[in-house]
Amino acid sequence: MRTFIVLLLILSGTVLSAQEKKSMERKVNKTEEEWKEILTPQQYYVLREKGTDRPGNGGYTKHFEKGTYHCAACDAQLFESGTKYESHCGWPSFDDAIKGSVEYVLDKSHGMIRTEIICTSCGGHLGHVFDDGPRDTTGKRYCVNTSSIRFEKSDL
């Protein structure tokens, strides 16, 4: 029985390592110097150093045109405008992400326990997701930094 438990623990560690490795494999891989060349200082701070934009009504907070929000670093599609809503939190808010576009990471920084959202394609920090969103849809609030996204208008 003891051998079985040890074997089970070893196999569990192997599976976990494979999952961790998969999350580290990105479609877009750049050095930090390359990111610094293509991102503004604020975008670099938010996307690469896990910073936060100041809250306010600037940027995309009060923006409600039809289209798609993309990662400002790698251009991956992240959020559709139909999922955006006014949360009054000071940051752009969405009730859902495009399937497969974000990864969810436990974040215990700053004395809090939150769920960080990062771009699946490049690993850029987007913001956090909370369970206080609209109850008539997903109940989620994807609280996103304006510096981490860019908008592409659509007529659809």
Residue, then its C-alpha position, 0 to 999 in steps of 0.5 A: m500500500r505504501t508503494f502505491i501511495v508513493l507511486l501515486l504521488i510521483l505520478s501526480g507530480t509528473v502530471l502537475s509538472a506537465q501542466e505547469k510546463k504547458s502554461m509556460e509555453r506561449k505562442v508569443n515569446k519575447t525577451e524583456e528587452e524586446w517587450k520594452e521596445i514594442l510596449t509603452p512604459q505604462q504597458y510594460y509596467v502593467l503587462r510584464e511587471k503585473g502593475t495596475d493602471r490608476p482607476g478612473n474614467g479614462g481609456y476604455t472604462k466608459h467605452f462601449e463601441k461594438g468590436t473586440y478587445h485585443c491584448a496590447a502586447c501580442d494582439a490576441q483577441l480577449f474580450e467581445s464588446g457584448t460582454k463589456y458592462e459598466s461596473h463603476c469600479g474604475w476599470p474596464s469590466f467584462d462578464d466573460a472572456i473569449k474561450g481559451s484567451v485567458e489563463y487564471v492564476l492564484d494571486k496572493s500578492h498585496g495581502m489579498i487572495r485573488t484570481e489573476i487573468i493573463c493572456t494565454s498567448c503571451g503571458g501578459h498580465l491583464g487584471h483580475v476576475f471577481d465573482d461580483g459581476p452581473r448575476d443575470t449573465t456569468g456573475k463574473r467581473y473581469c477587471v481589466n487594465t486599460s493599458s493591457i488591451r486595445f480595441e478594434k472596431s467592428d460593424l457586426 
